[in-house]
Each structure stands twice: as C-alpha cells, then as structure tokens.
Amino acid sequence: MTNRSKETYYWIAILFSNSLGTAFGDYLSDVVGLSYMNGAMVTAGIIILAILLHYFTKINQIVLFWIAFIFTRPFGATFGDFLTKPINKGGMDLGTLPASLVALVCMMFLIIISHRKLKTVK
C-alpha cells in the first residue's frame, strides 16, 4: 500500500468506527432503554471481552483491536452522559468540569496500572 492509500484506509476506518460506536451507544439508551450506566457497562464488557480474547485465544489481533476501538466510542459517550445528565434522566448531574475531572482521574489510574504492569514484565 502506498502512503496515500494507507492514510485513506485509516480515515475510512476512523469514520466508520466513530459512526458505528456512536450509533451503538444511542441504540443502547434510545432503543434498548438501558440507563447510561448500564449502557457504559455493556460497552465496557465488550471491550474487556476483546482484551480477554486477545490474551487467551488465537483470534486475529487486528479484528480484536478494531472491536475494542469501536466500542470505546459508545463507552465514552454513555459514561459521559451518566456523569453529566440530570438525575431524573439517570445521570449524576455533575456538570462538565467535574465530569471531566472524574474522567481524567479514571484515565490516570488506568495509565498508572498499565505502566506498573509494563515495568514488571521487563
């Protein structure tokens, strides 16, 4: 593949993954009727399943990467909705700044865990 065709493939993949991920998050809340937290847990479960399949099966790693990648979108959206939406709509009504801080703390926690695991592997 040339650089241009690789870049085109990449952006098409991003477009579809973002669209599919966002649509799935909306589907969970609007059609299935899950709360924002339950929708986040469903998508987190799919991501965790992809990780487990990566470590314990011989399923194509590229396929598992894209599954996990696609489902980060609805996870982020539904978890963000859970943090920011009003309580009467199933959210925590934290507002955008506190919700952003919660997300930042969660990301920092996961980065620290990943960094520690990498140090023990070496």
N, C-alpha and C positions, 0 to 999 in steps of 0.2 A: 504494500500500500504506500502511496505517496503521502507526504505530509498533509497535503490538502485533503485527500480522501480520508485520512485518519481523523483530521480535525472535523470534517463534515460528519463522519460516523459518530464521533464523540458528541457533537452538538445535537444530532438527531436523537441519540440515546438519552441525553440530558432532558431534551424536550419531552420525549415520551415518558421517561421515568417521573419527571415532575408532574406531568398531566395525570398519569396513572395513579401516582401516590396521592395527589390532591383529591382526585375523584374517589378513591377508596376511602379516604378519611371522611369526605362528605357522605358517602354511601353508608358508612357505619352509623353516623349520627342522624342523618335525614331519613334514610330508608329503613335500616335495621332498628333504629331507635335506641341505640346504646348511648349511655351517658358519655361525656367527654373523657372521664377517667377510664371507663370500660373500653372505649374505643382506643385509647392510648395503650391499655394493657393488651388488647388483641394485637395491635401492630407491634408492640414490644415483644410479645410472644412469638410472632412470626420472625422477627429479627433474631431472637435468641435461638429459635429452631434452626435458622440458617447457620448460625455460628456453631451449634452442636453438630449439624450435618457436615460442616466443614471439617471439624476435628475427628468425627467418628465414622465417616463414610468416605467413599471414593467418588461422590457426586462431583461433577465438574465445578471447580472453584470459581470460574468466571460466572457461571449461572448463579451460584450461591451469592457471589458478590453483588450481582445486579438485583437479586431478590432483596437482600438486606438494604441495598442502596435505595431501591424504590420505596421500601416501607419506612425509611427514615422520614420521608415527607409527611405521610399521614400521622406518624407518631408525633412529630414536632407540632403539627397543626392541632391535633386533638389534645395533646398535653398543654400546649399554649392556650387553647380555648378553656381547658379545665382551670388553668391558673387565672385567666382574665375575665371570663364571662360571669355575669351576675349569679348570685347564689340560687335564685329562683329558677335559673335555667341550667343548673347543675354545675356551675363553676365555683370558684373560690373568691372571685371579685377582688383580686389583689391589685389590679391595675397593671399598667405596662412596666413601670420601673421595678416594682417588687417582683413581678413575674420574671423579668429579665435577670434579676439578681438570683432568683431560685434556679433558673436555667443555667446561669454561669457557675453557681456552686456545684450543681449536678455534673456539669462538664468537667470542672476542675477535679472533682472526686474521681471521675472515670479516667481522666488523664493520669492522675497520681497512681491509681491502681494499675493501669497499663504500664506505666513507667517502672513501677516496682516489680511487676512480673517479668518485664524485659531484662531487668538487672539480675534477677535470679536465674534466668535462662542462660545468661552469658557465662 
